[in-house]
Amino acid sequence: MTTHAKVGRPGAGDRIAMIGGGQMALALAEGFQRSGLVPASSMTVFDPHPPARERLAARLPEIRFAASAAEAVAAADTVILAVKPQQAVAACCGLAVPADAVVVSIVAGLSLAAIADITGTRRVVRVMPNTPCLVGRGVSVACRTADVPADRFARVMELLRAVGSVHEADESLLDAVTGLSGSGPGFVAVLVEALADGGVRAGLPRPLALALAIETLAGTAALLEQTGEHPAQIKDRVASPGGTTIAGLAVLEQRGVRGAVGDAVVAAAARARELGRPPAS
């Protein structure tokens, strides 16, 4: 199931608490406000690090801050857990999530069951977003426990659409999702950097090489999305017999780039599974 960004209805009585105020929390908060779904004044954040609070306050002056996680969630309808996996247990210590609230976790690797254990509620949605959410072009994949009412899950999905596209998938796929779309922006950034470096080696000024690399990637992604064609069709169309593209593709195959990218996704997925395992006693 895939849905794309749209502006939803305003307000709907949401009171959002965020445990953690890092880049993803900022992206979500800005998206909620920008779309008109939830005003910043209805969001409360707990983050013990002053730079994170200062960044949020600078971008969303009306956002509220709490002195503790327990204070942040006390009157919340939706609790967003946005911390590193290693910090999740400590961040949720002593938490008393309201009985009718829903916890939305964007913590990599932690299962629905683990999140339920550390937050004390069975009403849990697990989400894997990615960093393009910062510019409203992210992709998120979500799953939920059976205890989350359908209308509350629909609202969570609507909130996520404020920062990009949304898919629903079985929880068994979430670690693989983490490896592909969660870690993917890092892999894509390396590819863009490599394209730009190649342009410089071929004689282009670096600013022009980087602009061409970024625009080529964005344009190709848009072409794939809008035409629905398989990537191989796009590749074959530009790979003329004896031409420039096929010469370059031959080098990529010789160097094992295709396999390396696939292996990077698999390695990231495996690491996500490791992060979700309880520490050895």
N, C-alpha and C positions, 0 to 999 in steps of 0.2 A: 504494500500500500504506500503510495507516494502522494504527497500534497505539496503545493508550492506557496510561496509567500503571498499573503494578502492581508489587508487591514481588517481586523475583527471589530466586534462591538466593544465599546469602552467600558472600563470599570468592572462591572459584574461582581462588585463586592470583594475583589481579591485583596487579601493582605498577605504579602509575600515576605518571608524571612529568608535571608541568605546566610549560610554558615560558610564563611570564606568570601573574600572580596577581591580575588585575583582577576586576571584578564577575562576568563570565561564568565565570571559573575558580572563584570562590567559590561561585556557584550550582551548578555541576556537582559540586564537592567536597562541598558540603553535601547535595546530592541523593544522591550515592553512599553517603555515611555514613548518612543518614536511612533509606534504603531497605534498608540491611543488605547492599548489594552489595559495597562495599569500605570497610574501616575507614579513618579518617583516618591512622592509623599506617602504612598502606600507600601513602600519597601523598607525593610529594616535589615541592616547588615551587622553581623558580628565578625570582625577580623582583628586580631591583636596587633597587627603590623601597621604602624602609622602610615607608611608610604601607600599601602593599599587603600586605606581610608581617605587619604588626601587625594588620591587619583579619582576615586569615586565621587567625592565631594566637589572636585573641580568640574567634573563632567555632568554631574546630576546634583545641583545644589540643594534640592529639596529632599534628597534621600536621607533616611534616618539611620542612626547607629546605636547599637546596644553595647552594654558593658560586658555581657556574657551571652553565650549561645542560648542558655535557658531563657534569658530576658527577651532575646530576639524572637524566639518561637512562641512565646507565651500566648499571643493572640493571633497567631498566623493561620491562614487557610491553606497556604502552600509553603512548604519548607524546602528550600533548594540547598542540597549539600554539595558544596563546591570546594573540596579540599583534596590534598594529595592522599593516595591510599594509605600511606604510612601514618597520616595524621587523623584519619577518620574516627578511630576509636576514642582518642583523646578529645577530639572536637565535640563528640556527642556525649561525653561523660556527664551524667546528671541531667540529661535532656528530658523534658516532659512534653512530648508532642501532643497538642490537643487531639482529642479523640476523633474529631471530624476532619482533621487536617490530612493532607497528602504530602508525603516526602518524595521529592524528586532528586535523585542522586545522579550527579555527573562524574562520580568517582570511578576512574578506570579500574576494571578488574573485580570490583566488589559485587557479588551476586545479590539478587533480590533478598535471599534468605539472610545473607550477612548484614545487609543494610537494615533489614527488619530487626535483627538481633541487637544492633548497636543503637538504633533509634527508639526501640520499644514500640513500634507500630507495624502492623501488617499492611497498611495502606501505602505501598511503595511503588514508585515508577522509576525505572532505571533508564538513563539516557546516555548515549555517547554522541556528543556534539563535536564539532571541530573548529579550529581557529578562524576560518573565514566568517564565522558568526560575527566577528568584530566589525565586518563591513556589510552585514546583512546578506551574505552569500554562503552561509554555512550549510552543512547537511547534518541532520541529527537522526539517530535511530533509537526507538523507544520500545520498552516492554513494561509490563505491569504485573503485580500480583492480582489474584482473583478478588482480593478485598477492595480494590479500587473501583468505585462505581463508574459505570460507563460515561456518565456526564462529566465526572471529574477528570477522567482520562482524556475525554474530548477537549476539555478546557486546557489541559497541559499541552496537548498537541497544538492547539490554537496559539498558545503562548510561544511555543517553539517555532511556529511558522513566522513569528515576528523577526527571526534572525536567519531565515533561510528555508530550505525544504526539509520535509520530515518523512521518515519511513517507520513503519511498525514491523517488528520482526520478533521471532521467538528468542528467548533469552540465550539459548544454546549458541546463537550466532553472534552474540555481542563481543566476544573476544576477537573474532575474525573481523568484525566491523571496526573495532579499535585499531587493529593492524592495518586496515585499508584506509578508511576515511578519517579515523582519529589521528593516526600517524602520517597519513598520506600527504598533508601539506608540507611536512618536512622533506619528504622524498621529492615532491614536485619542485620545491624550492631549490633542491640540489640540481635537478634537471635544468631548471631555468638558468641557474648560475653556470652550469656546464655549457649550455647553448651560448650564453653571453661570452664566456671565456673563449669558446671556439670562434665566435665572431671577431673577438679581439685578435686571436692568433691569425685569422684570415685578413686582418688589416682594418677592421672597423674601430672607430673611437668607442671607448667603453660605454659612455652614456647612450649612444645610438644602439650598440649591441644589446645592452640590457633592455632598452625599450622594445626593440624588435623581438627579443626572446619572450618578454612578458606578453606582448600583444599577439604574438604567434600562438602561444599556449592558450590564451583566453579565446582567441578567434576559433581555434581548432575545437576547443571544448564546446563553444556555442554551436559550431557546425554539427558536431556529433549529437548534441542535445536536440537541436531543432530538426535535423533530418532523420534521426533515429537509425542512421546507418551504423553498421558494425565498423569498429576502428580499422579493420583490415581493408574495408572498401575505400576509406579515405586514403590509407597508405598506398594501396595499389593505384589509385587514380593519379597520384602525383609521382609515382615511380615509373617514369617513361623508360622504354628500352634503351639501355646504354646511356642514360641520363645522369644528372647530378644526384638525385634523391636515392636511386638504387645503389649508387657508389657509396653514399653515406650509410645506407641501411646495411650494406655488406659489412662495413666496419663495426657497426653496433652488434651484429650477429656474431662476428668473430670475437669480439670482446665480451660476449655473454651478457649484454646489458638487459635483455629481456628476462633471463633467468635471475640476474642479480636483483632486479626490482621485485620480482615475485618472491624471492627468498627474503627480501627485506620486510615484506608484508607478513610473511609467515613467522619471521623472527619477532616482529612487534606483537603479533597475536599471541605467541607463546609467552612473551614477557607479560602481557596483560593477564594471562592465566596465572602466572607466578605471583603477580601482585595481589591476586584475589585469594591466594592460599593463606591460611593462618600461619603465623610464624612458628617455627619448630620450638618445642618446649625444652 
